[in-house]
Every structure is written in C-alpha cells, then in structure tokens.
Amino acid sequence: MATLKEIAETCGVSTTTVSLILNNKPNRISPKVKDLIIQTAEEMNYKPNRLAAGLVKGSTNIIGLVVPDLRNNYFANLVANLEDAFYPFGYTIMFGNTNDDATKDIMYIKNFLQYKVDGLMIVIASNHDAETIHDLNLILQKSGKPVVFIDRESTLSDFPSVKADNRMGGYLATKHLLSLGHRKIGCLTGPLELQSAKDRYQGYLDALKEFNVDINTRFRFEGNYQVSSGIVSFPYFKKISATAIFASNDVMAFGLYYAASENSTKIPEELSIVSFDNSPLCEFVYPKLSSISQPADRISQQASAYLLAKIEKKPIEQIKMNFTPELIIRQSSYPPNII
C-alpha cells in the first residue's frame, strides 16, 4: 500500500501538498495537480490511515469489545448482533477473546485504550476476584471512555449494563422442575464472584422457597461456565441423589450430558436438566435441552444504543436494563421416576 511520501515523489510535489488534497483540506493547488494526485493515489492503491486520522479529529469510529469465549454460541451470536447494530452508524468493532481469563480482560482493555477507541463494551471473564474487578473498574473510571457492560456486570461498577433478568431466569428454570414434581434439585452455578451467577442462583432459591422446599447448600455446586464443570459435578449430584439439575449455562449442561452418557444415566428418565442461554446446540443434543432463552438481539440493540448515547454525551434514563427471559421446554425435563 502506497504512502503519502511515495505519491508525492511520483507526482513531483511535496508530501504536504498530497496530504492537503487527499484529506480534502482547504488549499490553492491547481485543478491539474489535484487531479494528478488523486489519479496517482488510486493507481497506487493508497488507503488512508483511519486510526491516525481519527486521532487527529478525536474519534476513531472504533468500538472495543471484550468477550470471554467466542466458541460459546451465545457470545458468538452476541458479537454478530453488535456488529449489525453498530454498522449503520459507521462504527467498526475491534474485539478481544479472553478465554474467560480476568488478566486478559485488563490486557485487552488497556490495548483498546491505547488505540483510542470511542467506547468499550465488556462481557467480563468469569474468574475475576474482588481485587481484579476493583482494578478493572479503576482503569475504566480513569479512562473516561464510555463503557457498557453486557450479560455479566461488575459488582463494583456504576457503568450501564444490559442483560437478561438472571434471577428471573433461574426462578423460571427451577419452578419448571418443581412443577414437574422434582424436589431434589441440584444447582450447578457459575462463579459466584459474578453477579449474573449470584442472580441465577438466587432465582433457584426463590423457586424453592415458593414451593416450601427446604434449602440445602449440599445441592449447590459452584462451576466455572465451562464444560468441565458439568463433567466434574455429575458424580457429586448423583451421590446426593439429585433427580434434576438446573445448570447456569448450556455449556455446563453439555458437560452433564457427556458425563451422563459415560455413566449410563438416562436423560430425562433418571435425571432432568434445564439450563440457561438457549444456544442453537440445544436443538441438536439428544434429548433436546430445555433452556432459558436470552434475547441476544434485543440485548445487543439496547447495549449499542446506550454506548452511542454515551459517546454523543446524551443522558441515559435507565443505566441497568434487564430483559425478561423465556423458558423453552424441550425433552430434557420430565417428572421424576417416570419409568
């Protein structure tokens, strides 16, 4: 790709002259020279440095997006929806995939800030502790950049957040299992440092209380939102004779499916499972997985609207937006002891 200097040498003019023409700045350059510079730039496949131009005008039209796992269908869908939402406004998304690593959250955000992004959208990693969350919020506060949290919000953050009502989702999933007659219901949570994981677990507890079921923390197993949590937790839930499990995301539920198959446990005849996210794979595992659906398209639209408003320094009426989730009932949840 040609540079301004190379175009100037080819045309026999100064670099300043080329810059004035290609950046459409006021000048007294003759139409003949102007046409020569434009034609030469096209022939040499010149592409302007968008980042450098953005630094001059104070806006790069780039949004930094941090996500924990692009292999997770829910997050992949979220990224696609966000790209669609920002495209009409001329914004490009630069994203970092952290593999659910808190240290990478901080690394990517620092890198994005060096690139002078116009705003940040963050789905924080699941392994943050109080110290790293504090560090993250300190970096964001000092940056002064517009920030919106999606799906998982930082417990220390006063930034806007857009997500599904996680507590309601946990409640709906557990109520469904209780309505089928289950009483020994395990809860495979996400990392309880995350507010989203706490909320889903609290929804589970809300449903137990509504049905007057004694709360026993033995039925809780703290996972990490990865397949491994489903595999590792399975023998524990079998040991305590759980007849059903609410898994806090689909990925952990797939781990439960794998472990159940390896241990010749039939779903749903011997173990019912309901999960959270309603990713496309729920339709393709056997039996099809009952799951809580999050409206990724609406979450993306609202999150992008929030960030654009903050970039344009417009007021936001409500900084915490929770969308009501929906229970999608399939084949993995049945009454206990049906055979």
Contacts in CASP RR format, 6 or more apart in sequence:
PFRMAT RR
TARGET T0000
AUTHOR 0000-0000-0000
METHOD contacts of the structure
MODEL  1
MATLKEIAETCGVSTTTVSLILNNKPNRISPKVKDLIIQTAEEMNYKPNR
LAAGLVKGSTNIIGLVVPDLRNNYFANLVANLEDAFYPFGYTIMFGNTND
DATKDIMYIKNFLQYKVDGLMIVIASNHDAETIHDLNLILQKSGKPVVFI
DRESTLSDFPSVKADNRMGGYLATKHLLSLGHRKIGCLTGPLELQSAKDR
YQGYLDALKEFNVDINTRFRFEGNYQVSSGIVSFPYFKKISATAIFASND
VMAFGLYYAASENSTKIPEELSIVSFDNSPLCEFVYPKLSSISQPADRIS
QQASAYLLAKIEKKPIEQIKMNFTPELIIRQSSYPPNII
1 45 0 8 1.000
1 46 0 8 1.000
1 47 0 8 1.000
2 41 0 8 1.000
2 44 0 8 1.000
2 45 0 8 1.000
2 46 0 8 1.000
3 46 0 8 1.000
4 15 0 8 1.000
4 18 0 8 1.000
4 19 0 8 1.000
4 22 0 8 1.000
4 46 0 8 1.000
5 15 0 8 1.000
6 44 0 8 1.000
7 18 0 8 1.000
7 22 0 8 1.000
7 37 0 8 1.000
7 40 0 8 1.000
7 41 0 8 1.000
7 44 0 8 1.000
7 46 0 8 1.000
8 14 0 8 1.000
8 15 0 8 1.000
8 17 0 8 1.000
8 18 0 8 1.000
10 40 0 8 1.000
10 44 0 8 1.000
11 18 0 8 1.000
11 33 0 8 1.000
11 36 0 8 1.000
11 37 0 8 1.000
11 40 0 8 1.000
13 33 0 8 1.000
13 37 0 8 1.000
17 27 0 8 1.000
17 29 0 8 1.000
17 33 0 8 1.000
17 37 0 8 1.000
18 37 0 8 1.000
18 41 0 8 1.000
19 25 0 8 1.000
20 26 0 8 1.000
20 27 0 8 1.000
20 29 0 8 1.000
21 27 0 8 1.000
21 29 0 8 1.000
21 33 0 8 1.000
21 34 0 8 1.000
21 37 0 8 1.000
21 38 0 8 1.000
22 37 0 8 1.000
22 38 0 8 1.000
22 41 0 8 1.000
22 46 0 8 1.000
22 48 0 8 1.000
23 48 0 8 1.000
23 53 0 8 1.000
50 60 0 8 1.000
50 61 0 8 1.000
51 60 0 8 1.000
51 62 0 8 1.000
51 115 0 8 1.000
51 116 0 8 1.000
54 60 0 8 1.000
54 61 0 8 1.000
54 116 0 8 1.000
55 116 0 8 1.000
58 116 0 8 1.000
59 118 0 8 1.000
60 115 0 8 1.000
60 116 0 8 1.000
60 117 0 8 1.000
60 118 0 8 1.000
61 90 0 8 1.000
61 91 0 8 1.000
61 92 0 8 1.000
61 118 0 8 1.000
62 91 0 8 1.000
62 92 0 8 1.000
62 93 0 8 1.000
62 94 0 8 1.000
62 115 0 8 1.000
62 116 0 8 1.000
62 117 0 8 1.000
62 118 0 8 1.000
63 82 0 8 1.000
63 86 0 8 1.000
63 91 0 8 1.000
63 92 0 8 1.000
63 93 0 8 1.000
63 94 0 8 1.000
63 117 0 8 1.000
63 118 0 8 1.000
63 119 0 8 1.000
63 120 0 8 1.000
63 121 0 8 1.000
63 307 0 8 1.000
64 93 0 8 1.000
64 94 0 8 1.000
64 95 0 8 1.000
64 96 0 8 1.000
64 112 0 8 1.000
64 117 0 8 1.000
64 119 0 8 1.000
64 120 0 8 1.000
64 121 0 8 1.000
65 79 0 8 1.000
65 82 0 8 1.000
65 93 0 8 1.000
65 94 0 8 1.000
65 95 0 8 1.000
65 96 0 8 1.000
65 120 0 8 1.000
65 121 0 8 1.000
65 122 0 8 1.000
66 95 0 8 1.000
66 96 0 8 1.000
66 98 0 8 1.000
66 105 0 8 1.000
66 108 0 8 1.000
66 109 0 8 1.000
66 112 0 8 1.000
66 120 0 8 1.000
66 121 0 8 1.000
66 122 0 8 1.000
66 123 0 8 1.000
66 124 0 8 1.000
67 75 0 8 1.000
67 78 0 8 1.000
67 79 0 8 1.000
67 95 0 8 1.000
67 96 0 8 1.000
67 97 0 8 1.000
67 98 0 8 1.000
67 123 0 8 1.000
68 75 0 8 1.000
68 97 0 8 1.000
68 98 0 8 1.000
68 99 0 8 1.000
68 100 0 8 1.000
68 123 0 8 1.000
68 124 0 8 1.000
68 125 0 8 1.000
68 126 0 8 1.000
68 225 0 8 1.000
69 75 0 8 1.000
69 97 0 8 1.000
69 98 0 8 1.000
69 99 0 8 1.000
69 100 0 8 1.000
70 76 0 8 1.000
70 79 0 8 1.000
70 97 0 8 1.000
72 251 0 8 1.000
72 277 0 8 1.000
72 279 0 8 1.000
73 250 0 8 1.000
73 277 0 8 1.000
73 279 0 8 1.000
73 280 0 8 1.000
73 281 0 8 1.000
74 249 0 8 1.000
74 250 0 8 1.000
74 277 0 8 1.000
74 279 0 8 1.000
74 294 0 8 1.000
74 296 0 8 1.000
75 123 0 8 1.000
75 151 0 8 1.000
77 279 0 8 1.000
77 296 0 8 1.000
78 123 0 8 1.000
78 150 0 8 1.000
78 151 0 8 1.000
78 296 0 8 1.000
78 299 0 8 1.000
78 300 0 8 1.000
79 93 0 8 1.000
79 95 0 8 1.000
81 296 0 8 1.000
81 297 0 8 1.000
81 299 0 8 1.000
81 300 0 8 1.000
81 301 0 8 1.000
82 93 0 8 1.000
82 121 0 8 1.000
82 300 0 8 1.000
82 303 0 8 1.000
82 304 0 8 1.000
83 93 0 8 1.000
84 300 0 8 1.000
85 300 0 8 1.000
85 301 0 8 1.000
85 303 0 8 1.000
85 304 0 8 1.000
85 305 0 8 1.000
86 92 0 8 1.000
86 93 0 8 1.000
86 304 0 8 1.000
86 308 0 8 1.000
89 308 0 8 1.000
91 118 0 8 1.000
94 112 0 8 1.000
94 115 0 8 1.000
94 117 0 8 1.000
96 104 0 8 1.000
96 108 0 8 1.000
98 104 0 8 1.000
98 105 0 8 1.000
98 108 0 8 1.000
98 125 0 8 1.000
100 125 0 8 1.000
100 126 0 8 1.000
100 127 0 8 1.000
100 224 0 8 1.000
100 225 0 8 1.000
100 226 0 8 1.000
101 125 0 8 1.000
101 127 0 8 1.000
102 124 0 8 1.000
102 125 0 8 1.000
102 127 0 8 1.000
102 128 0 8 1.000
102 129 0 8 1.000
102 132 0 8 1.000
102 136 0 8 1.000
103 132 0 8 1.000
104 125 0 8 1.000
105 122 0 8 1.000
105 124 0 8 1.000
105 125 0 8 1.000
105 128 0 8 1.000
105 132 0 8 1.000
105 136 0 8 1.000
106 132 0 8 1.000
106 135 0 8 1.000
106 136 0 8 1.000
106 139 0 8 1.000
109 120 0 8 1.000
109 122 0 8 1.000
109 136 0 8 1.000
109 139 0 8 1.000
109 140 0 8 1.000
110 139 0 8 1.000
112 120 0 8 1.000
113 139 0 8 1.000
113 143 0 8 1.000
113 145 0 8 1.000
117 145 0 8 1.000
118 145 0 8 1.000
118 146 0 8 1.000
118 311 0 8 1.000
119 145 0 8 1.000
119 146 0 8 1.000
119 147 0 8 1.000
119 307 0 8 1.000
119 310 0 8 1.000
119 311 0 8 1.000
120 140 0 8 1.000
120 145 0 8 1.000
120 146 0 8 1.000
120 147 0 8 1.000
120 148 0 8 1.000
121 147 0 8 1.000
121 148 0 8 1.000
121 149 0 8 1.000
121 150 0 8 1.000
121 303 0 8 1.000
121 307 0 8 1.000
122 147 0 8 1.000
122 148 0 8 1.000
122 149 0 8 1.000
122 150 0 8 1.000
123 149 0 8 1.000
123 150 0 8 1.000
123 151 0 8 1.000
123 152 0 8 1.000
124 133 0 8 1.000
124 136 0 8 1.000
124 149 0 8 1.000
124 152 0 8 1.000
124 153 0 8 1.000
124 154 0 8 1.000
124 194 0 8 1.000
126 152 0 8 1.000
126 190 0 8 1.000
126 191 0 8 1.000
126 193 0 8 1.000
126 194 0 8 1.000
126 197 0 8 1.000
126 224 0 8 1.000
126 225 0 8 1.000
127 191 0 8 1.000
127 193 0 8 1.000
127 224 0 8 1.000
128 136 0 8 1.000
128 154 0 8 1.000
128 191 0 8 1.000
128 193 0 8 1.000
128 194 0 8 1.000
129 193 0 8 1.000
130 156 0 8 1.000
130 193 0 8 1.000
133 154 0 8 1.000
133 155 0 8 1.000
133 156 0 8 1.000
133 157 0 8 1.000
133 193 0 8 1.000
134 156 0 8 1.000
136 154 0 8 1.000
137 154 0 8 1.000
137 156 0 8 1.000
137 157 0 8 1.000
140 147 0 8 1.000
140 157 0 8 1.000
140 159 0 8 1.000
146 307 0 8 1.000
146 310 0 8 1.000
146 311 0 8 1.000
147 159 0 8 1.000
147 160 0 8 1.000
147 307 0 8 1.000
147 310 0 8 1.000
148 159 0 8 1.000
148 160 0 8 1.000
148 161 0 8 1.000
148 162 0 8 1.000
148 303 0 8 1.000
148 306 0 8 1.000
148 307 0 8 1.000
148 310 0 8 1.000
149 157 0 8 1.000
149 159 0 8 1.000
149 160 0 8 1.000
149 161 0 8 1.000
149 162 0 8 1.000
149 163 0 8 1.000
150 161 0 8 1.000
150 162 0 8 1.000
150 163 0 8 1.000
150 299 0 8 1.000
150 300 0 8 1.000
150 303 0 8 1.000
151 163 0 8 1.000
151 164 0 8 1.000
151 196 0 8 1.000
151 294 0 8 1.000
151 299 0 8 1.000
152 163 0 8 1.000
152 194 0 8 1.000
152 195 0 8 1.000
152 196 0 8 1.000
153 159 0 8 1.000
153 161 0 8 1.000
153 163 0 8 1.000
153 195 0 8 1.000
153 196 0 8 1.000
153 320 0 8 1.000
154 195 0 8 1.000
155 193 0 8 1.000
155 194 0 8 1.000
155 195 0 8 1.000
158 319 0 8 1.000
159 319 0 8 1.000
160 306 0 8 1.000
160 310 0 8 1.000
160 316 0 8 1.000
160 319 0 8 1.000
160 320 0 8 1.000
160 321 0 8 1.000
161 319 0 8 1.000
161 320 0 8 1.000
161 321 0 8 1.000
162 299 0 8 1.000
162 302 0 8 1.000
162 303 0 8 1.000
162 306 0 8 1.000
162 321 0 8 1.000
162 323 0 8 1.000
163 196 0 8 1.000
163 294 0 8 1.000
163 299 0 8 1.000
163 321 0 8 1.000
163 322 0 8 1.000
163 323 0 8 1.000
164 292 0 8 1.000
164 294 0 8 1.000
164 295 0 8 1.000
164 299 0 8 1.000
164 322 0 8 1.000
164 323 0 8 1.000
164 324 0 8 1.000
164 325 0 8 1.000
165 199 0 8 1.000
165 322 0 8 1.000
165 323 0 8 1.000
165 324 0 8 1.000
165 325 0 8 1.000
166 195 0 8 1.000
166 196 0 8 1.000
166 199 0 8 1.000
166 200 0 8 1.000
166 203 0 8 1.000
166 276 0 8 1.000
166 322 0 8 1.000
166 325 0 8 1.000
167 199 0 8 1.000
167 200 0 8 1.000
167 202 0 8 1.000
167 203 0 8 1.000
167 206 0 8 1.000
168 203 0 8 1.000
168 322 0 8 1.000
168 324 0 8 1.000
168 325 0 8 1.000
169 200 0 8 1.000
169 203 0 8 1.000
169 276 0 8 1.000
169 292 0 8 1.000
169 325 0 8 1.000
169 327 0 8 1.000
170 199 0 8 1.000
170 200 0 8 1.000
170 201 0 8 1.000
170 203 0 8 1.000
170 204 0 8 1.000
170 206 0 8 1.000
170 207 0 8 1.000
170 246 0 8 1.000
170 248 0 8 1.000
170 276 0 8 1.000
170 292 0 8 1.000
171 203 0 8 1.000
171 204 0 8 1.000
171 206 0 8 1.000
171 207 0 8 1.000
172 292 0 8 1.000
172 325 0 8 1.000
172 326 0 8 1.000
172 327 0 8 1.000
173 204 0 8 1.000
173 246 0 8 1.000
173 274 0 8 1.000
173 275 0 8 1.000
173 276 0 8 1.000
173 290 0 8 1.000
173 292 0 8 1.000
173 327 0 8 1.000
174 185 0 8 1.000
174 187 0 8 1.000
174 203 0 8 1.000
174 204 0 8 1.000
174 206 0 8 1.000
174 207 0 8 1.000
174 208 0 8 1.000
174 246 0 8 1.000
174 274 0 8 1.000
175 207 0 8 1.000
175 210 0 8 1.000
175 211 0 8 1.000
176 274 0 8 1.000
176 290 0 8 1.000
176 327 0 8 1.000
176 329 0 8 1.000
176 333 0 8 1.000
177 185 0 8 1.000
177 244 0 8 1.000
177 246 0 8 1.000
177 272 0 8 1.000
177 274 0 8 1.000
177 333 0 8 1.000
178 185 0 8 1.000
178 207 0 8 1.000
178 208 0 8 1.000
178 210 0 8 1.000
178 211 0 8 1.000
178 213 0 8 1.000
180 244 0 8 1.000
180 272 0 8 1.000
180 333 0 8 1.000
180 334 0 8 1.000
180 335 0 8 1.000
180 336 0 8 1.000
181 335 0 8 1.000
181 336 0 8 1.000
182 243 0 8 1.000
182 244 0 8 1.000
182 272 0 8 1.000
182 335 0 8 1.000
182 336 0 8 1.000
183 213 0 8 1.000
183 243 0 8 1.000
184 219 0 8 1.000
184 240 0 8 1.000
184 241 0 8 1.000
184 242 0 8 1.000
184 243 0 8 1.000
184 244 0 8 1.000
185 204 0 8 1.000
185 208 0 8 1.000
185 213 0 8 1.000
185 219 0 8 1.000
185 242 0 8 1.000
185 243 0 8 1.000
185 244 0 8 1.000
185 245 0 8 1.000
185 246 0 8 1.000
186 219 0 8 1.000
186 220 0 8 1.000
186 221 0 8 1.000
186 237 0 8 1.000
186 240 0 8 1.000
186 242 0 8 1.000
186 244 0 8 1.000
186 245 0 8 1.000
186 246 0 8 1.000
187 201 0 8 1.000
187 204 0 8 1.000
187 219 0 8 1.000
187 220 0 8 1.000
187 221 0 8 1.000
187 245 0 8 1.000
187 246 0 8 1.000
187 248 0 8 1.000
188 221 0 8 1.000
188 223 0 8 1.000
188 229 0 8 1.000
188 230 0 8 1.000
188 233 0 8 1.000
188 237 0 8 1.000
188 245 0 8 1.000
188 246 0 8 1.000
188 247 0 8 1.000
188 248 0 8 1.000
188 252 0 8 1.000
188 253 0 8 1.000
188 256 0 8 1.000
189 197 0 8 1.000
189 200 0 8 1.000
189 201 0 8 1.000
189 220 0 8 1.000
189 221 0 8 1.000
189 222 0 8 1.000
189 223 0 8 1.000
189 248 0 8 1.000
190 197 0 8 1.000
190 200 0 8 1.000
190 201 0 8 1.000
190 222 0 8 1.000
190 223 0 8 1.000
190 224 0 8 1.000
190 225 0 8 1.000
190 229 0 8 1.000
190 248 0 8 1.000
190 249 0 8 1.000
190 252 0 8 1.000
191 197 0 8 1.000
191 222 0 8 1.000
191 223 0 8 1.000
191 224 0 8 1.000
191 225 0 8 1.000
192 198 0 8 1.000
192 201 0 8 1.000
192 222 0 8 1.000
197 225 0 8 1.000
197 248 0 8 1.000
200 248 0 8 1.000
200 276 0 8 1.000
201 220 0 8 1.000
201 248 0 8 1.000
204 246 0 8 1.000
205 215 0 8 1.000
208 214 0 8 1.000
208 215 0 8 1.000
209 215 0 8 1.000
218 240 0 8 1.000
219 240 0 8 1.000
219 242 0 8 1.000
221 229 0 8 1.000
221 233 0 8 1.000
221 236 0 8 1.000
221 237 0 8 1.000
223 229 0 8 1.000
223 230 0 8 1.000
223 233 0 8 1.000
223 248 0 8 1.000
223 252 0 8 1.000
225 248 0 8 1.000
225 249 0 8 1.000
225 251 0 8 1.000
225 252 0 8 1.000
226 251 0 8 1.000
226 252 0 8 1.000
227 251 0 8 1.000
227 252 0 8 1.000
227 254 0 8 1.000
227 255 0 8 1.000
227 258 0 8 1.000
228 255 0 8 1.000
229 252 0 8 1.000
229 255 0 8 1.000
230 247 0 8 1.000
230 252 0 8 1.000
230 253 0 8 1.000
230 254 0 8 1.000
230 255 0 8 1.000
230 256 0 8 1.000
230 258 0 8 1.000
230 259 0 8 1.000
231 255 0 8 1.000
231 256 0 8 1.000
231 258 0 8 1.000
231 259 0 8 1.000
233 252 0 8 1.000
233 256 0 8 1.000
234 255 0 8 1.000
234 256 0 8 1.000
234 259 0 8 1.000
234 260 0 8 1.000
234 263 0 8 1.000
235 259 0 8 1.000
235 263 0 8 1.000
237 245 0 8 1.000
237 271 0 8 1.000
238 263 0 8 1.000
238 265 0 8 1.000
242 271 0 8 1.000
243 271 0 8 1.000
243 272 0 8 1.000
243 336 0 8 1.000
243 337 0 8 1.000
244 271 0 8 1.000
244 272 0 8 1.000
244 273 0 8 1.000
244 274 0 8 1.000
244 333 0 8 1.000
244 336 0 8 1.000
245 253 0 8 1.000
245 256 0 8 1.000
245 271 0 8 1.000
245 272 0 8 1.000
245 273 0 8 1.000
245 274 0 8 1.000
246 274 0 8 1.000
246 275 0 8 1.000
246 276 0 8 1.000
247 253 0 8 1.000
247 256 0 8 1.000
247 273 0 8 1.000
247 274 0 8 1.000
247 275 0 8 1.000
247 276 0 8 1.000
248 275 0 8 1.000
248 276 0 8 1.000
249 275 0 8 1.000
249 276 0 8 1.000
249 277 0 8 1.000
250 275 0 8 1.000
250 276 0 8 1.000
250 277 0 8 1.000
250 278 0 8 1.000
250 279 0 8 1.000
250 281 0 8 1.000
250 282 0 8 1.000
250 289 0 8 1.000
250 291 0 8 1.000
251 277 0 8 1.000
252 275 0 8 1.000
253 273 0 8 1.000
253 275 0 8 1.000
253 289 0 8 1.000
253 291 0 8 1.000
254 281 0 8 1.000
254 285 0 8 1.000
256 271 0 8 1.000
256 273 0 8 1.000
257 267 0 8 1.000
257 273 0 8 1.000
257 285 0 8 1.000
257 289 0 8 1.000
259 265 0 8 1.000
260 266 0 8 1.000
260 267 0 8 1.000
260 271 0 8 1.000
265 271 0 8 1.000
267 273 0 8 1.000
267 287 0 8 1.000
267 332 0 8 1.000
268 287 0 8 1.000
268 331 0 8 1.000
268 332 0 8 1.000
268 333 0 8 1.000
268 334 0 8 1.000
268 338 0 8 1.000
269 334 0 8 1.000
269 338 0 8 1.000
269 339 0 8 1.000
272 332 0 8 1.000
272 333 0 8 1.000
272 334 0 8 1.000
272 336 0 8 1.000
273 289 0 8 1.000
273 290 0 8 1.000
273 332 0 8 1.000
273 333 0 8 1.000
274 290 0 8 1.000
274 291 0 8 1.000
274 292 0 8 1.000
274 327 0 8 1.000
274 332 0 8 1.000
274 333 0 8 1.000
275 282 0 8 1.000
275 289 0 8 1.000
275 290 0 8 1.000
275 291 0 8 1.000
275 292 0 8 1.000
276 291 0 8 1.000
276 292 0 8 1.000
276 294 0 8 1.000
276 325 0 8 1.000
277 291 0 8 1.000
277 292 0 8 1.000
277 293 0 8 1.000
277 294 0 8 1.000
278 291 0 8 1.000
278 292 0 8 1.000
278 293 0 8 1.000
278 294 0 8 1.000
278 328 0 8 1.000
279 291 0 8 1.000
281 289 0 8 1.000
282 288 0 8 1.000
282 289 0 8 1.000
282 290 0 8 1.000
282 291 0 8 1.000
282 328 0 8 1.000
282 330 0 8 1.000
283 330 0 8 1.000
287 330 0 8 1.000
287 331 0 8 1.000
287 332 0 8 1.000
288 330 0 8 1.000
288 331 0 8 1.000
288 332 0 8 1.000
289 330 0 8 1.000
289 331 0 8 1.000
289 332 0 8 1.000
290 327 0 8 1.000
290 328 0 8 1.000
290 329 0 8 1.000
290 330 0 8 1.000
290 331 0 8 1.000
290 332 0 8 1.000
290 333 0 8 1.000
291 327 0 8 1.000
291 328 0 8 1.000
291 330 0 8 1.000
292 325 0 8 1.000
292 326 0 8 1.000
292 327 0 8 1.000
292 328 0 8 1.000
293 325 0 8 1.000
293 326 0 8 1.000
293 327 0 8 1.000
293 328 0 8 1.000
294 323 0 8 1.000
294 325 0 8 1.000
295 323 0 8 1.000
295 325 0 8 1.000
298 323 0 8 1.000
299 323 0 8 1.000
302 321 0 8 1.000
302 323 0 8 1.000
306 316 0 8 1.000
306 319 0 8 1.000
306 321 0 8 1.000
309 315 0 8 1.000
309 316 0 8 1.000
310 316 0 8 1.000
END
